[in-house]
Amino acid sequence: QVQLVESGGGLVQPGGSLRLSCAASGFTFGRSAMAWYRQAPGKEREFVARISGVSTITNYADSVKGRFTISRDNPKNTVYLQMNALKPDDTGVYYCYSPPAYWGKGTLVTVSS
């Protein structure tokens, strides 16, 4: 069955960096678009970034453009989210997503001094 397992979350100071990973299995990873979403405390889940399958075209939420980079390593069935210049507003649980409806369990990112 499809499995998405996120890792790399943690506590970081404002201005710091983290790299999240999502290990995928159970489907043809290289052909599938992948995305990251996040959910802050008390808020709805929101889109962060997306990368297409074969062409690796990327899209970002306006709030993270220029600071976050999504990438993928198809031989490793892994998608990454490099997060730089982190802000307290970036705090939340970050989820890996694969269409049509597969979600990981999430990894918590806390940006605080």
mmCIF file of the C-alpha atoms, coordinates in Angstrom:
data_MODEL
# 
_entry.id   MODEL 
# 
loop_
_atom_site.group_PDB 
_atom_site.id 
_atom_site.type_symbol 
_atom_site.label_atom_id 
_atom_site.label_alt_id 
_atom_site.label_comp_id 
_atom_site.label_asym_id 
_atom_site.label_entity_id 
_atom_site.label_seq_id 
_atom_site.pdbx_PDB_ins_code 
_atom_site.Cartn_x 
_atom_site.Cartn_y 
_atom_site.Cartn_z 
_atom_site.occupancy 
_atom_site.B_iso_or_equiv 
_atom_site.pdbx_formal_charge 
_atom_site.auth_seq_id 
_atom_site.auth_comp_id 
_atom_site.auth_asym_id 
_atom_site.auth_atom_id 
_atom_site.pdbx_PDB_model_num 
ATOM 1   C CA . GLN A 1 1   ? 0.000  0.000  0.000   1.00 0.00 ? 1   GLN A CA 1 
ATOM 2   C CA . VAL A 1 2   ? 0.995  3.641  -0.362  1.00 0.00 ? 2   VAL A CA 1 
ATOM 3   C CA . GLN A 1 3   ? 3.174  4.966  2.450   1.00 0.00 ? 3   GLN A CA 1 
ATOM 4   C CA . LEU A 1 4   ? 4.541  8.459  2.947   1.00 0.00 ? 4   LEU A CA 1 
ATOM 5   C CA . VAL A 1 5   ? 6.887  8.982  5.885   1.00 0.00 ? 5   VAL A CA 1 
ATOM 6   C CA . GLU A 1 6   ? 8.071  12.472 6.760   1.00 0.00 ? 6   GLU A CA 1 
ATOM 7   C CA . SER A 1 7   ? 11.162 13.312 8.789   1.00 0.00 ? 7   SER A CA 1 
ATOM 8   C CA . GLY A 1 8   ? 13.416 16.254 9.577   1.00 0.00 ? 8   GLY A CA 1 
ATOM 9   C CA . GLY A 1 9   ? 11.169 18.442 11.680  1.00 0.00 ? 9   GLY A CA 1 
ATOM 10  C CA . GLY A 1 10  ? 12.261 20.043 14.909  1.00 0.00 ? 10  GLY A CA 1 
ATOM 11  C CA . LEU A 1 11  ? 12.826 23.249 16.810  1.00 0.00 ? 11  LEU A CA 1 
ATOM 12  C CA . VAL A 1 12  ? 14.736 26.017 15.048  1.00 0.00 ? 12  VAL A CA 1 
ATOM 13  C CA . GLN A 1 13  ? 15.349 29.681 15.764  1.00 0.00 ? 13  GLN A CA 1 
ATOM 14  C CA . PRO A 1 14  ? 13.956 32.393 13.485  1.00 0.00 ? 14  PRO A CA 1 
ATOM 15  C CA . GLY A 1 15  ? 16.229 32.807 10.485  1.00 0.00 ? 15  GLY A CA 1 
ATOM 16  C CA . GLY A 1 16  ? 17.361 29.203 10.664  1.00 0.00 ? 16  GLY A CA 1 
ATOM 17  C CA . SER A 1 17  ? 17.009 26.332 8.216   1.00 0.00 ? 17  SER A CA 1 
ATOM 18  C CA . LEU A 1 18  ? 15.588 22.820 8.146   1.00 0.00 ? 18  LEU A CA 1 
ATOM 19  C CA . ARG A 1 19  ? 15.302 20.166 5.477   1.00 0.00 ? 19  ARG A CA 1 
ATOM 20  C CA . LEU A 1 20  ? 12.297 17.904 5.506   1.00 0.00 ? 20  LEU A CA 1 
ATOM 21  C CA . SER A 1 21  ? 12.248 14.531 3.784   1.00 0.00 ? 21  SER A CA 1 
ATOM 22  C CA . CYS A 1 22  ? 9.369  12.350 2.667   1.00 0.00 ? 22  CYS A CA 1 
ATOM 23  C CA . ALA A 1 23  ? 10.104 8.715  1.851   1.00 0.00 ? 23  ALA A CA 1 
ATOM 24  C CA . ALA A 1 24  ? 7.497  7.207  -0.452  1.00 0.00 ? 24  ALA A CA 1 
ATOM 25  C CA . SER A 1 25  ? 6.578  3.640  -1.292  1.00 0.00 ? 25  SER A CA 1 
ATOM 26  C CA . GLY A 1 26  ? 3.764  1.623  -2.816  1.00 0.00 ? 26  GLY A CA 1 
ATOM 27  C CA . PHE A 1 27  ? 3.326  3.536  -6.077  1.00 0.00 ? 27  PHE A CA 1 
ATOM 28  C CA . THR A 1 28  ? 5.243  4.698  -9.168  1.00 0.00 ? 28  THR A CA 1 
ATOM 29  C CA . PHE A 1 29  ? 7.000  7.596  -7.490  1.00 0.00 ? 29  PHE A CA 1 
ATOM 30  C CA . GLY A 1 30  ? 8.845  8.976  -10.516 1.00 0.00 ? 30  GLY A CA 1 
ATOM 31  C CA . ARG A 1 31  ? 5.629  9.680  -12.408 1.00 0.00 ? 31  ARG A CA 1 
ATOM 32  C CA . SER A 1 32  ? 3.709  11.183 -9.534  1.00 0.00 ? 32  SER A CA 1 
ATOM 33  C CA . ALA A 1 33  ? 3.479  14.820 -8.556  1.00 0.00 ? 33  ALA A CA 1 
ATOM 34  C CA . MET A 1 34  ? 4.304  15.384 -4.895  1.00 0.00 ? 34  MET A CA 1 
ATOM 35  C CA . ALA A 1 35  ? 3.482  18.231 -2.569  1.00 0.00 ? 35  ALA A CA 1 
ATOM 36  C CA . TRP A 1 36  ? 3.991  19.606 0.904   1.00 0.00 ? 36  TRP A CA 1 
ATOM 37  C CA . TYR A 1 37  ? 1.227  21.091 2.988   1.00 0.00 ? 37  TYR A CA 1 
ATOM 38  C CA . ARG A 1 38  ? 1.290  22.476 6.515   1.00 0.00 ? 38  ARG A CA 1 
ATOM 39  C CA . GLN A 1 39  ? -1.139 23.088 9.331   1.00 0.00 ? 39  GLN A CA 1 
ATOM 40  C CA . ALA A 1 40  ? -0.506 25.686 11.982  1.00 0.00 ? 40  ALA A CA 1 
ATOM 41  C CA . PRO A 1 41  ? -2.150 25.402 15.413  1.00 0.00 ? 41  PRO A CA 1 
ATOM 42  C CA . GLY A 1 42  ? -5.796 26.413 15.164  1.00 0.00 ? 42  GLY A CA 1 
ATOM 43  C CA . LYS A 1 43  ? -5.668 26.892 11.392  1.00 0.00 ? 43  LYS A CA 1 
ATOM 44  C CA . GLU A 1 44  ? -6.645 24.903 8.327   1.00 0.00 ? 44  GLU A CA 1 
ATOM 45  C CA . ARG A 1 45  ? -4.154 22.869 6.358   1.00 0.00 ? 45  ARG A CA 1 
ATOM 46  C CA . GLU A 1 46  ? -2.578 24.938 3.581   1.00 0.00 ? 46  GLU A CA 1 
ATOM 47  C CA . PHE A 1 47  ? -0.555 24.319 0.439   1.00 0.00 ? 47  PHE A CA 1 
ATOM 48  C CA . VAL A 1 48  ? 3.195  24.965 0.641   1.00 0.00 ? 48  VAL A CA 1 
ATOM 49  C CA . ALA A 1 49  ? 4.894  23.580 -2.458  1.00 0.00 ? 49  ALA A CA 1 
ATOM 50  C CA . ARG A 1 50  ? 4.431  21.124 -5.301  1.00 0.00 ? 50  ARG A CA 1 
ATOM 51  C CA . ILE A 1 51  ? 6.722  19.377 -7.748  1.00 0.00 ? 51  ILE A CA 1 
ATOM 52  C CA . SER A 1 52  ? 5.559  17.551 -10.843 1.00 0.00 ? 52  SER A CA 1 
ATOM 53  C CA . GLY A 1 53  ? 6.631  14.052 -11.732 1.00 0.00 ? 53  GLY A CA 1 
ATOM 54  C CA . VAL A 1 54  ? 8.593  13.804 -14.932 1.00 0.00 ? 54  VAL A CA 1 
ATOM 55  C CA . SER A 1 55  ? 9.182  17.472 -15.735 1.00 0.00 ? 55  SER A CA 1 
ATOM 56  C CA . THR A 1 56  ? 9.895  18.536 -12.111 1.00 0.00 ? 56  THR A CA 1 
ATOM 57  C CA . ILE A 1 57  ? 8.059  21.823 -12.492 1.00 0.00 ? 57  ILE A CA 1 
ATOM 58  C CA . THR A 1 58  ? 7.641  23.487 -9.113  1.00 0.00 ? 58  THR A CA 1 
ATOM 59  C CA . ASN A 1 59  ? 4.999  25.737 -7.567  1.00 0.00 ? 59  ASN A CA 1 
ATOM 60  C CA . TYR A 1 60  ? 5.027  27.555 -4.235  1.00 0.00 ? 60  TYR A CA 1 
ATOM 61  C CA . ALA A 1 61  ? 2.694  29.381 -1.944  1.00 0.00 ? 61  ALA A CA 1 
ATOM 62  C CA . ASP A 1 62  ? 3.400  33.107 -1.977  1.00 0.00 ? 62  ASP A CA 1 
ATOM 63  C CA . SER A 1 63  ? 4.285  32.987 1.702   1.00 0.00 ? 63  SER A CA 1 
ATOM 64  C CA . VAL A 1 64  ? 7.297  30.704 1.107   1.00 0.00 ? 64  VAL A CA 1 
ATOM 65  C CA . LYS A 1 65  ? 8.533  31.796 -2.331  1.00 0.00 ? 65  LYS A CA 1 
ATOM 66  C CA . GLY A 1 66  ? 12.231 32.578 -2.283  1.00 0.00 ? 66  GLY A CA 1 
ATOM 67  C CA . ARG A 1 67  ? 12.748 30.813 1.051   1.00 0.00 ? 67  ARG A CA 1 
ATOM 68  C CA . PHE A 1 68  ? 11.633 27.205 0.484   1.00 0.00 ? 68  PHE A CA 1 
ATOM 69  C CA . THR A 1 69  ? 12.743 24.797 -2.225  1.00 0.00 ? 69  THR A CA 1 
ATOM 70  C CA . ILE A 1 70  ? 11.037 21.532 -3.103  1.00 0.00 ? 70  ILE A CA 1 
ATOM 71  C CA . SER A 1 71  ? 13.049 18.835 -4.851  1.00 0.00 ? 71  SER A CA 1 
ATOM 72  C CA . ARG A 1 72  ? 12.941 15.114 -5.474  1.00 0.00 ? 72  ARG A CA 1 
ATOM 73  C CA . ASP A 1 73  ? 15.295 12.171 -5.833  1.00 0.00 ? 73  ASP A CA 1 
ATOM 74  C CA . ASN A 1 74  ? 13.440 9.613  -7.919  1.00 0.00 ? 74  ASN A CA 1 
ATOM 75  C CA . PRO A 1 75  ? 15.911 6.717  -7.464  1.00 0.00 ? 75  PRO A CA 1 
ATOM 76  C CA . LYS A 1 76  ? 15.479 7.170  -3.702  1.00 0.00 ? 76  LYS A CA 1 
ATOM 77  C CA . ASN A 1 77  ? 11.685 7.668  -3.881  1.00 0.00 ? 77  ASN A CA 1 
ATOM 78  C CA . THR A 1 78  ? 12.114 10.765 -1.750  1.00 0.00 ? 78  THR A CA 1 
ATOM 79  C CA . VAL A 1 79  ? 10.885 14.336 -1.911  1.00 0.00 ? 79  VAL A CA 1 
ATOM 80  C CA . TYR A 1 80  ? 12.512 17.135 0.071   1.00 0.00 ? 80  TYR A CA 1 
ATOM 81  C CA . LEU A 1 81  ? 11.595 20.553 1.343   1.00 0.00 ? 81  LEU A CA 1 
ATOM 82  C CA . GLN A 1 82  ? 14.530 22.835 2.070   1.00 0.00 ? 82  GLN A CA 1 
ATOM 83  C CA . MET A 1 83  ? 13.351 25.645 4.321   1.00 0.00 ? 83  MET A CA 1 
ATOM 84  C CA . ASN A 1 84  ? 15.533 28.711 4.818   1.00 0.00 ? 84  ASN A CA 1 
ATOM 85  C CA . ALA A 1 85  ? 15.020 32.022 6.596   1.00 0.00 ? 85  ALA A CA 1 
ATOM 86  C CA . LEU A 1 86  ? 12.379 30.424 8.765   1.00 0.00 ? 86  LEU A CA 1 
ATOM 87  C CA . LYS A 1 87  ? 9.845  32.611 10.543  1.00 0.00 ? 87  LYS A CA 1 
ATOM 88  C CA . PRO A 1 88  ? 7.610  31.922 13.552  1.00 0.00 ? 88  PRO A CA 1 
ATOM 89  C CA . ASP A 1 89  ? 4.650  31.874 11.130  1.00 0.00 ? 89  ASP A CA 1 
ATOM 90  C CA . ASP A 1 90  ? 6.187  28.797 9.499   1.00 0.00 ? 90  ASP A CA 1 
ATOM 91  C CA . THR A 1 91  ? 5.463  26.802 12.651  1.00 0.00 ? 91  THR A CA 1 
ATOM 92  C CA . GLY A 1 92  ? 3.171  23.851 12.105  1.00 0.00 ? 92  GLY A CA 1 
ATOM 93  C CA . VAL A 1 93  ? 2.882  20.219 11.160  1.00 0.00 ? 93  VAL A CA 1 
ATOM 94  C CA . TYR A 1 94  ? 4.217  19.609 7.665   1.00 0.00 ? 94  TYR A CA 1 
ATOM 95  C CA . TYR A 1 95  ? 2.573  16.893 5.590   1.00 0.00 ? 95  TYR A CA 1 
ATOM 96  C CA . CYS A 1 96  ? 3.715  15.109 2.477   1.00 0.00 ? 96  CYS A CA 1 
ATOM 97  C CA . TYR A 1 97  ? 1.003  14.557 -0.142  1.00 0.00 ? 97  TYR A CA 1 
ATOM 98  C CA . SER A 1 98  ? 0.699  12.409 -3.252  1.00 0.00 ? 98  SER A CA 1 
ATOM 99  C CA . PRO A 1 99  ? -2.354 12.590 -5.463  1.00 0.00 ? 99  PRO A CA 1 
ATOM 100 C CA . PRO A 1 100 ? -5.074 11.549 -5.533  1.00 0.00 ? 100 PRO A CA 1 
ATOM 101 C CA . ALA A 1 101 ? -5.432 11.406 -1.761  1.00 0.00 ? 101 ALA A CA 1 
ATOM 102 C CA . TYR A 1 102 ? -2.392 10.028 0.045   1.00 0.00 ? 102 TYR A CA 1 
ATOM 103 C CA . TRP A 1 103 ? -1.011 11.798 3.094   1.00 0.00 ? 103 TRP A CA 1 
ATOM 104 C CA . GLY A 1 104 ? 1.827  11.187 5.495   1.00 0.00 ? 104 GLY A CA 1 
ATOM 105 C CA . LYS A 1 105 ? 1.389  11.535 9.244   1.00 0.00 ? 105 LYS A CA 1 
ATOM 106 C CA . GLY A 1 106 ? 3.342  14.769 9.355   1.00 0.00 ? 106 GLY A CA 1 
ATOM 107 C CA . THR A 1 107 ? 6.429  16.182 11.028  1.00 0.00 ? 107 THR A CA 1 
ATOM 108 C CA . LEU A 1 108 ? 6.347  19.101 13.446  1.00 0.00 ? 108 LEU A CA 1 
ATOM 109 C CA . VAL A 1 109 ? 8.326  22.262 12.717  1.00 0.00 ? 109 VAL A CA 1 
ATOM 110 C CA . THR A 1 110 ? 8.591  24.838 15.478  1.00 0.00 ? 110 THR A CA 1 
ATOM 111 C CA . VAL A 1 111 ? 10.232 28.180 14.788  1.00 0.00 ? 111 VAL A CA 1 
ATOM 112 C CA . SER A 1 112 ? 10.879 29.982 18.039  1.00 0.00 ? 112 SER A CA 1 
ATOM 113 C CA . SER A 1 113 ? 13.589 31.760 19.957  1.00 0.00 ? 113 SER A CA 1 
# 
